[in-house]
Amino acid sequence: QVQVAESGGGLVQPGGSLKLSCVFSGRFFAMYLMAWYRQAPGNRRELVATITDRETTNYADSVQGRFTISRDHARNTVSLQMSSLKPEDTAVFYCHAQNLYTREEYWGQGTQVTVSS
């Protein structure tokens, strides 16, 4: 059974940086497309960034150049390094794993990121 669990959220001032981590528990980490989503109050959940098993990345326009997604195959982790944070980045951030072959999906519980002075 696959589980993903996020950590690293918190309160940060505008312009600051924060790093989120996601631990993947289960087999065959390399078979999963990993992603970060976020959901702000009153908004739909939106895709932030994705990374393939071969570490090809893709970003939402709103975070391009400010956020960096990475994965560590030795530790089965995915990280999201966020910099130049803005108040509009405030949201609950979720880690997502999708099996490339079966299309099964798994979500973490989410971690709150608040950007405020």
C-alpha angles and dihedrals in degrees: 000000000000123000131176125196129188130210139168104068123137148120118312134170121246110278092026132119136239135177123215123198132199124195117207114209116193141050132311101018089176090064092065133087104219125207146168121225130180137201124198121198110284093008134103120255108268135197114251105175143340135203128193128214088264089051098251105157136205130187140195112251090243093063102031110130094013104062129052125195121201139167134211112208093190092057099030091234137135123202136195115204109198124192137169087031119197131201088250089063088070107121146109107278119213132197115221132192125191124186107232093215107035096029090224112156133210130191133198124225093255135243125236120239116188122185110194141130 
